[in-house]
Amino acid sequence: GGVTQIVMSQVGAGLAASVGYNNGWRYANLVPACFLVLIGVGLMLFSDDVPEGKFKELYASGQRKKQSYSALIMASGKDPRVWALCFIYGGCFGTEVAMNQQLAPYFYGYFGLSITSAGWAAAGFGLMNIFARSLGGVISDFANAKFGHRARHWVLFFTQICSGLMLITFSRQASDNFTGAIIVLLAFSFSVQMAEGATFAVVPYVGKILKALGPVSGIVGAGGNIGAALWGVIYREISISDPDPRAPFLVHGYAVLATCLLVPFVHYNTLGSMFFPATEKGEEDQPDVPAEEKTVA
């Protein structure tokens, strides 16, 4: 995200200088589109389906047996706790994607930066992704080792709360306090991306319980994209009704705080949750692949 902000602001500025602003940003979109096509073709031709290899070869050798994907989807889709994680992920990863769309125009319009400088300023948010997301998972692993699985839920809760609070704080920065805004933005980026890692530190356990790791991961991951789209609509609608360009960020921050209320409801008898311990014996310390996906002897 951070590299994209830097590169695309340069591409957009270069094209705007030659073909005008109205056409420049349109032509700029062709650059990532071409790269995405090339990456997709490369994945199709050269990548494995799973770490163990190609599905066709695994099925033929008996190392993997075919599954009813619709049944796995149903097992995941009918579990409200999976949807709670979906909404939670919309509050963190969806927020990250929304910020990648909103920050550069915001810095350009509210703080009066040039297009290129606004891109560099917005890049600071995405560049935290180099380590912050994985750090959320690392802290969750550490908490789990010290205090058990329920600590993972607390890590998720606190990182998500910090995300909302930092976004609210960012929305209150005045236009003459650019330095303060950048400092708060980096703290916000740090917490929101840690929350992403903390979310997917919980997901493998849920996938194992439901024996549907892929669909659970897919539903939760899709929450990020859906959340980003919804945040975009909110920003547009609030911008129309409220002349203060900071208002959408403020509303967004409170909405992120609201998603924290879902974390205590992610409870399974073999895992427990924030406020309630596990009541059944399980293999919660080993979130490996579902049993039906393991190598068949």
C-alpha positions in Angstrom: 0.0 0.0 0.0 2.7 2.5 0.9 4.8 1.7 -2.2 1.6 2.0 -4.3 0.9 5.5 -2.9 4.4 6.6 -3.9 4.6 5.1 -7.3 1.0 5.9 -8.4 1.2 9.5 -7.3 4.3 9.8 -9.5 2.6 8.0 -12.4 -0.5 10.1 -12.1 1.4 13.4 -11.9 3.5 12.5 -15.0 0.4 11.6 -17.0 -1.5 14.6 -15.8 1.3 16.8 -17.1 1.1 15.3 -20.6 -2.6 14.5 -21.1 -4.3 16.7 -18.4 -5.6 15.8 -15.0 -9.0 14.5 -16.1 -7.4 11.9 -18.4 -4.2 11.4 -16.4 -5.8 9.6 -13.5 -7.8 7.4 -15.9 -4.7 6.3 -17.9 -2.8 5.8 -14.6 -5.2 3.0 -13.7 -4.0 1.0 -16.8 -0.6 0.5 -15.1 -1.8 -1.7 -12.1 -4.3 -3.3 -14.4 -1.6 -4.6 -16.7 0.5 -5.8 -13.8 -2.5 -7.7 -12.3 -3.1 -9.5 -15.6 0.5 -10.5 -15.8 0.5 -11.7 -12.1 -2.7 -13.7 -12.7 -1.4 -15.4 -15.7 1.9 -16.2 -13.9 0.0 -17.7 -10.9 -2.2 -19.8 -13.2 0.8 -21.2 -15.1 3.5 -21.6 -12.5 2.0 -21.8 -8.9 0.8 -24.8 -6.9 -2.8 -25.1 -5.8 -1.7 -25.7 -2.2 1.6 -26.0 -0.4 1.6 -29.8 -1.0 1.3 -29.4 -4.8 -1.3 -29.6 -7.5 -4.8 -30.8 -6.7 -4.9 -33.1 -9.6 -1.7 -34.9 -8.6 -2.7 -35.0 -4.9 -6.1 -36.5 -5.7 -4.5 -39.1 -8.0 -2.0 -40.2 -5.4 -4.5 -40.4 -2.6 -2.7 -37.7 -0.5 -5.9 -35.6 -0.6 -9.5 -36.5 -1.0 -12.1 -34.4 -2.7 -14.5 -32.4 -0.6 -17.9 -30.9 -1.1 -17.0 -27.2 -1.3 -20.7 -26.3 -1.0 -20.9 -28.2 2.3 -17.8 -26.4 3.6 -19.3 -23.1 2.6 -22.5 -23.9 4.4 -20.7 -25.0 7.6 -18.9 -21.6 7.6 -21.8 -19.4 6.4 -24.3 -20.6 9.0 -22.0 -19.9 11.9 -22.6 -16.3 13.3 -19.2 -16.2 14.9 -17.6 -16.4 11.5 -19.6 -13.4 10.4 -18.6 -11.6 13.6 -15.0 -12.1 12.5 -15.9 -10.9 9.1 -17.3 -7.6 10.4 -14.3 -7.2 12.7 -12.0 -7.7 9.7 -14.0 -5.1 7.9 -13.2 -2.8 10.7 -9.4 -3.3 10.4 -8.4 -4.4 6.9 -11.4 -2.7 5.3 -10.3 0.5 7.1 -6.7 0.0 5.7 -8.0 -0.3 2.1 -10.3 2.7 2.6 -7.4 4.8 4.0 -5.3 3.9 0.9 -8.1 5.5 -1.2 -8.9 8.5 1.0 -5.6 9.7 2.5 -3.8 11.2 -0.6 -6.9 13.3 -1.7 -7.4 14.3 2.0 -3.8 15.5 2.3 -4.0 17.3 -1.0 -7.3 19.1 -0.2 -7.2 19.6 3.5 -3.5 20.2 4.2 -2.8 21.8 0.8 0.0 19.5 -0.3 1.0 18.9 -3.9 -0.2 15.7 -5.5 3.2 14.1 -5.2 3.7 15.2 -1.6 0.3 14.0 -0.7 1.2 10.6 -2.1 4.3 10.5 0.0 2.4 11.4 3.1 -0.2 8.8 2.5 2.5 6.2 1.8 3.5 6.4 5.5 0.3 4.6 6.4 0.8 1.7 4.0 4.6 1.3 4.7 3.8 0.3 8.3 2.5 -2.9 6.7 6.1 -4.1 6.3 6.1 -5.3 9.9 2.9 -4.1 11.8 0.5 -6.8 10.5 2.9 -9.7 11.3 3.6 -8.1 14.7 0.0 -8.4 15.6 0.2 -12.1 15.0 3.5 -12.4 16.9 2.0 -10.7 19.9 -1.1 -12.9 19.7 1.2 -16.0 19.7 3.1 -14.7 22.7 -0.1 -14.0 24.6 -1.4 -17.4 23.7 1.8 -19.0 25.0 1.7 -17.1 28.3 -2.0 -17.0 29.0 -3.8 -19.4 26.7 -6.0 -19.0 23.6 -8.4 -16.5 25.2 -5.5 -14.0 25.3 -5.7 -13.9 21.5 -9.2 -12.5 21.7 -8.0 -9.8 24.1 -5.1 -8.9 21.8 -7.6 -8.5 18.9 -9.9 -6.4 21.1 -7.3 -4.0 22.2 -5.6 -3.5 18.8 -9.0 -2.9 17.3 -9.9 -0.4 20.0 -6.6 1.4 19.5 -7.4 1.6 15.8 -10.7 3.4 16.4 -9.3 5.8 18.9 -6.3 6.7 16.7 -8.6 7.3 13.7 -10.8 9.6 15.9 -7.7 11.4 17.0 -6.5 11.8 13.4 -9.9 13.3 12.5 -9.5 16.0 15.0 -6.1 17.4 13.7 -6.3 20.9 12.4 -5.1 21.8 8.9 -2.1 23.7 10.4 -0.9 20.7 12.3 0.4 18.5 9.6 3.2 17.1 11.8 0.8 16.0 14.5 -1.5 14.4 11.9 1.4 12.3 10.5 2.4 11.2 14.0 -1.2 10.1 14.8 -1.5 8.5 11.3 1.5 6.3 11.9 0.1 5.2 15.3 -3.2 4.6 13.7 -1.6 2.5 10.9 0.4 0.6 13.4 -2.7 -0.4 15.4 -5.0 -1.1 12.5 -2.5 -3.4 10.8 -1.7 -5.2 14.1 -5.5 -5.8 14.4 -5.4 -7.5 11.0 -2.7 -9.9 12.1 -4.5 -10.5 15.4 -7.7 -11.4 13.5 -6.0 -14.0 11.5 -4.3 -15.4 14.6 -7.8 -16.5 15.6 -9.2 -17.6 12.2 -7.2 -20.8 11.9 -8.6 -22.1 15.1 -12.2 -21.4 14.0 -11.4 -23.0 10.6 -10.2 -26.1 12.4 -13.3 -26.4 14.6 -15.6 -26.1 11.6 -13.3 -28.3 9.4 -13.6 -25.6 6.8 -10.4 -23.5 7.1 -10.5 -22.3 3.5 -14.1 -21.0 3.5 -13.7 -19.5 7.0 -10.6 -17.6 5.8 -12.4 -16.6 2.6 -15.5 -15.2 4.4 -13.4 -13.3 7.0 -11.1 -12.0 4.3 -13.9 -10.9 2.1 -15.1 -8.8 5.1 -12.1 -6.5 4.5 -13.1 -5.8 0.9 -16.8 -5.4 1.7 -15.9 -3.1 4.6 -13.7 -1.0 2.3 -16.6 -0.6 -0.1 -19.0 0.4 2.7 -16.5 2.9 4.1 -16.1 4.4 0.7 -19.9 5.0 0.5 -19.9 6.5 4.0 -17.1 8.9 3.1 -18.9 10.0 0.0 -22.3 10.5 1.6 -20.9 12.4 4.7 -18.8 14.6 2.4 -21.9 15.6 0.6 -23.8 16.6 3.8 -21.0 17.9 6.0 -18.5 20.6 4.7 -15.9 19.6 7.2 -13.5 17.1 5.4 -12.6 15.6 8.7 -16.2 14.4 9.5 -16.0 11.1 7.6 -12.9 10.1 9.5 -14.6 10.8 12.8 -17.7 8.7 11.9 -15.4 6.0 10.6 -13.5 5.9 13.9 -16.6 5.5 16.0 -17.8 2.7 13.6 -14.5 0.9 14.1 -15.0 1.1 17.9 -18.4 -0.5 17.4 -16.9 -3.5 15.7 -14.9 -4.2 18.9 -18.2 -5.1 20.6 -18.3 -8.2 18.4 -15.1 -9.7 19.7 -16.6 -11.1 23.0 -19.2 -13.1 21.0 -16.5 -15.1 19.2 -16.8 -18.1 21.6 -16.3 -21.8 21.1 -16.6 -24.4 23.8 -13.1 -25.7 23.1 -11.5 -22.3 22.8 -13.4 -20.0 25.2 -13.6 -16.3 24.6 -12.7 -13.0 26.2 -14.8 -13.4 29.3 -15.6 -17.2 29.4 -13.1 -20.1 29.6 -13.3 -23.3 27.4 -15.7 -25.9 28.7 -14.6 -28.8 26.5 -11.2 -30.4 25.8 -9.9 -29.5 22.4 -6.7 -29.1 20.3 -6.8 -25.4 20.5 -3.0 -25.0 20.7 -2.5 -26.6 17.3 -4.4 -24.7 14.6 -3.3 -27.0 11.8 -5.3 -27.9 8.7 -8.6 -29.6 9.0 -8.6 -33.4 9.4 -10.1 -34.1 6.0 -7.3 -32.0 4.4 -4.5 -33.9 6.0 -2.4 -36.4 4.1 -4.2 -39.8 3.9 -1.9 -42.7 5.0 
